Amino acid sequence: MSYAIAIVGATGLVGTTLLSLLEEKQFPIKRLFLVASQHSVGKELNFKNQSIPIFHLHDFDFHQTQIAFFCVNSELAANYIPKATAAGNIVIDKSHHYRNHKDVPLIVPEVNLNQLANFRKLNIIASPNCTTIPIAVGLKPIYDAVGIDRINIATYQSVSGTGKEAIVELTEQTRKLLSQETIEPKVYMQQIAFNVLPFIDDVQSNGYTREEMKMVWEIKKIFDDESIAINPTAVRVPVYCGHAVSFHIVTKQKKSTLEALEILSNAPGVKLTNDYASPTPVSHAAGNDEVYIGRIREDISHPKGLNLWIVADNLRKGAALNALQIAEHLVKNNYLS
């Protein structure tokens, strides 16, 4: 069988990545609709050597499609996803609007497909934050083996997580600074080129940013475990693509470095690196599907502590690929019949 598909937000970084993946992974498509804002109407994108026109989201008829991938902000998701589901679509949403909704499963296929059946309540499946996904993939085998009490997380997130404008800003600032020209930050509050910004998204009442709190809320929901203590810090770095995460976990039972390596060696979606200086976003993550894990070592400050370093392509596994894997599971298990 093949299916009628809509990509909402098709011209954005996640949307175009998803479009490439649909072709690369040979997803069974009967008809493909690319949907975006008025600004993109009249443009075309290439898919399987064909030019596909852009439809305007405002008046798009979702009765034409069966699966709608939403790669837009939360405001647009809130306004248009109910229209898509009312027209009979199953929606896979990349925004954070529905992630905490009690009737919407938050899915990482390598981690919690057992929760997917609940999607029928609203016909919406949420895909987690671009840093939560690789963290969950890396934590799952350890969580299953010995349990986890506490996680300290520091993320180093590339500018592509903000969008096309941020990539342009990093490029232009770098060029101007090397030419000794004056820069004026627009996308970010401060200079991003040759700099590190210790905040992402809006600050919440507890002093953490919303990006940091997303990891707390989402990890607890994905693992269905409110007892995990999570302490996150999110940092923006001048890298184009690929997010990195350093995290320290306290397990319920002690595991050595060698035991942790053994646990992770056959984990789905994980690729271990042995080089002490790897993995990195540029050399490993960018353009690849796997979650790369390295720098695994026992914590010298805690008897049950482990340290891990993770990198992943935030546009692929952190966004588009995770959504596509959800759709592939729906097809494989006849949820669309």
Secondary structure, DSSP 8 states (H G I E B T S, - for coil): --EEEEEETTTSHHHHHHHHHHHHTT--EEEEEEEE-GGGTT-EEEETTEEEEEEEGGG--GGG-SEEEE-S-HHHHHHHHHHHHHTT-EEEE-SSSSTT-TTS-B--HHHHGGGGGGGGGTTEEE---TTHHHHHHHHHHHHHHH-EEEEEEEEEE-GGGT-HHHHHHHHHHHHHHHTT-----SSSSS--TT--BS--S-B-TTS-BHHHHHHHHHHHHHTT-TT-EEEEEEEE-S-SS-EEEEEEEEESS---HHHHHHHHHT-TTEEE---TT---IIIIITT--SEEEEEEEE-TT-TTEEEEEEEE-TTIIIIIHHHHHHHHHHHHTTTT-
